[in-house]
Amino acid sequence: MNDHNNQLPNFARGRNDALTETDLRAKTPKFIVDVIDAELAHRVRTTDPKASRNSIINEILLAWANEQWHRATMTLKIAPINPYTMDSAEGDQA
């Protein structure tokens, strides 16, 4: 179930609030996958024998999503109520 204190947009395909995960598939450049696999090999050998490609991708996406959420939250806090509907200096709609 979603934490409704932090409403998330409903963009995920097959959204089901009873599930905590959804499927994500994407064509990815080979270079990116090679770097992820190299990180995976390093983690498995040195720090986390149970690491997976999926866990690394989720770690990367979680950091990105948190950054975007924070940026949007800060923008909303400092922006006027709706900057697109405010009157301009000439009295026209902006």
N, C-alpha and C positions, 0 to 999 in steps of 0.2 A: 504494500500500500504506500502511496506517496505521502511524504511529510508535507501537509498542506500549509505549513508555516512558510515554506519556501516553494511556492507554486512553480512548477516547471512547465514549459510549453509542451503541448502534446504533438510532437513531431515524429515520434518513434512509430514505425510501422507495426501494426498488430499490438497496439497499446493495451495492456492489461494491468490494472493497478494491483492485482493479486501477485504479479510476478515482479521480482526485483531486477531482472535482466531481460534484454531483448537481443535478437540476432542482428549483427552488423556484418555485411559483406561488401568488399570493395576491391576493385583492381588497384594494385599498388605497384609503383615502380620497383624493379628488382633491386636497385641500390638501397632503397629504404628497408626492404625485407632483409637484405644482406647485413645491414647495420644492426637491425633488431636481432637477427640470428647470432651475430657476433657477440652482442650484449648477453644474449641468452646463454651462449657457450661459456662466457666468462662467469656469469652468475652461478651456473650449474657446477662449474669446477671450483669456484672459490667461496661463495657465500650461501647459495640457496639451491640445493640439489633438486628441489621440487618446482623450480621456476619453469615458466612456460612462455611461449611466444605471446599467447593471449594475455598473460599477466603483465607483460611488459607493455603491450599495446594499451591495455586498460590503464596502466600507470601514466602513460603519456597522455592519453585522452582525458583522464581525470584532471591532471594538472592544467591542461588547456581549457577544459570546461569550467573549472574553478576560476581561472583567470578571466574568462569571458563573463561569467556570472558576476564576479567582483566589479569588472569594468562597467557592466550594465547597471549594477546597483549604484555605483558611484555617479554615473551619468544621470540617473534618475534623481539622486539626492541633490545634485547641484544645478540641474536644469529647471527652468520655469515649468509650471504645470503642463503646458503643451506649447512648445516654442513655435510650432507650425501654425497655430491659430492666433498668435499674438499680433496685434496691429503694428505695422511699421511706423516710422516717424511721419510718413505722409498720410497715414490713416488708411492705407491699403492693406489687404491681407498679405502677409509675408510669403 
